[in-house]
Amino acid sequence: MIVGAANAQLNKQLEQVRQAFTDLSWEQISRQILNKLLLIFITAALFFIILWLGRVIINHLFRESNKYQLLRNKNRLATIRALTLNIYRYTCYFFFLYAILSEIGVPVGTLIAGAGIFSIALGLGAQGFVSDVVNGFFILLEQQLDVGDTVELGQIKGTVTALGIRTTQITSADGTLNYIPNRQITIVRNFSRNDVVTNVDIFIAPNAKIDQVKAIVDRVNTQLIDTTPDLQAAPVVVGPVTVNAQLVFRVTITVTSGSQSTVSSKFLAAYLRELHAAHVPLSWEGREHHEN
């Protein structure tokens, strides 16, 4: 008797469920789903248009700023432009997500107002993000880095590709793109702010005539000064010194940052050609040149 009553109750519940599905208006549900999908598609298209249009306007404004030289430092202009685009993109993504959630019926405002414990947990988890943003702000404020600068951050050396509100992108000499959280940037070595002093060392034999070497070096320097725009000052002839227990004739040159390797190679090649032509004995036990 008890089993029969249980079966009757179960059958009654199944009948109620079947009746509920039968009474559903599937056509109306399908229409609502299609309307939601269409609304989401229109919203996405609208936001992508806004994102594209904002990028065009920002790029145009910065091109005009560069045209009229409102900021003399092109790297600083590129940095502010990249940061502005970054902030604009994140802002658009936030409002896009908010609009989508609202359209599908998620009570975003209620969720935000009643976040409670979730907000505390999120705040604790976002400490690193806040540190990135704050440190990135001070990096920009103090102009420690600019897009295009050659820098060394910890063990990573390369060219600054982008400065974001959370990370800084550094491209190494081998093409590796490094993403560094701003909170991990503690010591910055910027090689692009000042002119670079580099040494060109000529390994000469002990029996070489120093006066002859100096005369040849002075003549080459005079010839190359006018043809080397990256040279910021006249080369300084230091003379004979020892490097790693080997005799070298040293010349110090001051060049714009980033051109030191090219300029020093150019000067060294010219020195060697003239020294070979004058039959000045050279020592090839060490490297041809040494740069500091």
Residue, then its C-alpha position, 0 to 999 in steps of 0.5 A: m500500500i505504501v509502495g502504491a502511494a509512493n508510485a502514485q505521488l511520483n507519477k503525479q510529479l512526473e505528470q506535472v513536469r511534463q505538463a510544465f514543458t508542454d505549456l512552455s511556449w518554445e516559439q516565444i523562448s526561441r524568439q527571446i533567445l534570438n533577440k538577446l543574441l541579436l542585441i549582443f551582436i549589435t552591442a559588440a559591433l558598436f563597441f568595436i566601432i567605438l574602440w576603432l574610432g577612439r584609436v583613430i582619434i588618439n593616433h591622429l591627435f598624437r600625430e598632430s602633437n608630433k607635427y607641431q612638436l608640442l613635446r620635444n622628446k619623441n620617445r616621451l610622446a610615444t610613451i604617452r600615446a601607448l599608455t593612452l591607448n592602453i587605458y582607453r582599451y581597458t575602459c572600453y572592455f570594462f563597459f563592454l562586459y558590463a553591457i553584455l552582462s546587463e543585456i543577458g539579465v545579470p544584475v551587475g549593480t546588485l552583485i557589485a553592491g552585495a559583493g561583501i566577502f568576495s570584494i575583500a578576497l578580490g582586494l587581497g588578490a589584487q594587491g599585486f595589480v595595485s602595486d603594478v599600477v602605482n609603480g608604473f605611475f611613478i615610473l612615468l611621472e619620474q620619466q625613468l623609461d620611455v618607449g624606444d629607450t635602451v635599458e637594463l632592468g635586472q638581468i634583462k637588457g633591451t629596448v622598451t617596446a611598450l609601457g602599460i599600467r601593469t607591465t613593461q615590455i622589453t625587446s632583447a637584442d635577439g628579438t625576445l619580448n619580455y613582459i616585466p610586472n611594474r612592481q618588479i622594476t626596482i633598479v633601472r639602467n637607462f642607456s638612452r638619456n646621455d651620450v655614451v663614452t666608449n673606448v677604441d683600443i688598438f693592440i700594438a706591438p711593444n716595438a711600435k713607435i708611439d709617436q707614429v701611431k699617434a700621428i696616424v690616429d690624429r690624421v684619421n680622427t680629423q678625416l672622420i669627424d665631419t663624416t660621423p654625425d653621431l660623434q658628439a665631441a672630438p676623439v680624445v687620444v689617451g695613448p698607450v695603456t695596458v689591458n689584460a696585461q697587453l699593450v694597447f693604444r687607446v682612443t676615447i670617443t663620445v657618441t649618441s646612445g645606441s651608435q657606439s658599436t657602429v662608430s667605434s667599429k668605423f674608427l677602428a677599421a680606419y685606424l687599422r687600414e692606416l696602420h697597416a699601410a704605414h707598416v706599424p707592427l700590431s699585436w694580435e694576441g688579444r682582441e682587436h678592440h675593447e669597448n667599455 
